[in-house]
Amino acid sequence: MNLPKIGDPSEYGITPREMAVLALLGEGLTAHAIGSRLRIAERTAIKHKENLYRKLGVHDRVTALNKARALGLLPAEQAEAVRPAGR
């Protein structure tokens, strides 16, 4: 059985809290929503996001998520199966 390679966040200096923020960024949440979900201030969520961008060497959310997936920090994006209506 071939399991996908899982990257070690600590290799990139990424903290467990930053990983939580990264996962929620991957779900499409805003900094405000991430703050609410993690019970932290919105500004703290923004700071975690800025730190992630710096550590990953990127400047935006999409590039950060793509790089995190390429490094094995997040699971690869999978297309959702579409079922015909009424079946």
C-alpha positions in Angstrom: 0.0 0.0 0.0 1.4 3.4 -1.0 0.6 6.1 1.5 1.1 9.7 0.6 4.2 11.4 1.9 3.4 13.6 4.9 5.7 16.6 5.4 6.9 17.6 8.9 5.8 21.1 9.6 8.7 21.6 12.1 11.1 21.2 9.2 9.8 24.6 8.0 9.5 26.1 11.5 5.7 25.9 11.3 4.0 25.7 14.7 1.0 23.5 15.5 -1.2 26.7 15.7 0.0 27.8 12.3 -0.9 24.4 11.0 -4.4 24.8 12.3 -4.6 28.2 10.6 -3.2 26.7 7.4 -5.8 23.9 7.4 -8.6 26.5 7.9 -7.2 28.7 5.1 -7.5 25.6 3.0 -11.2 25.4 3.9 -11.6 28.9 2.6 -12.2 30.6 5.9 -11.4 34.3 6.4 -9.1 35.6 9.2 -12.2 36.6 11.1 -13.8 33.1 10.8 -10.4 31.5 11.7 -10.2 33.7 14.8 -13.8 32.7 15.8 -13.1 29.0 15.1 -9.8 28.9 17.1 -11.1 31.4 19.7 -8.3 33.9 19.0 -8.4 37.5 17.9 -8.8 38.2 14.2 -5.5 40.1 14.3 -3.8 37.0 15.8 -5.1 34.9 12.9 -3.8 37.5 10.5 -0.4 37.4 12.2 -0.3 33.5 12.0 -1.2 33.8 8.3 1.7 36.3 7.7 4.1 34.0 9.5 3.0 31.1 7.4 3.5 33.1 4.2 7.0 34.1 5.3 8.0 30.6 6.3 6.7 29.1 3.1 8.2 31.9 1.0 5.0 33.0 -0.6 2.8 36.1 -0.8 -0.8 34.9 -1.1 -3.2 32.3 0.1 -3.5 30.3 -3.1 0.3 30.0 -3.5 0.6 29.1 0.2 -1.9 26.3 -0.1 -0.4 25.0 -3.3 3.1 25.0 -1.7 1.8 23.3 1.5 0.2 20.6 -0.6 3.4 20.1 -2.6 5.4 19.8 0.7 2.9 17.3 2.0 1.7 19.6 4.8 -1.8 19.4 3.5 -3.6 16.6 1.7 -3.8 17.0 -2.1 -6.9 18.7 -3.3 -9.5 16.3 -4.6 -12.3 17.1 -6.9 -15.7 16.4 -5.4 -17.8 13.7 -7.1 -20.9 15.2 -8.7 -24.1 13.2 -8.6 -26.9 13.8 -11.1 -29.9 15.3 -9.4 -32.6 12.9 -8.4 -30.4 9.8 -8.3 
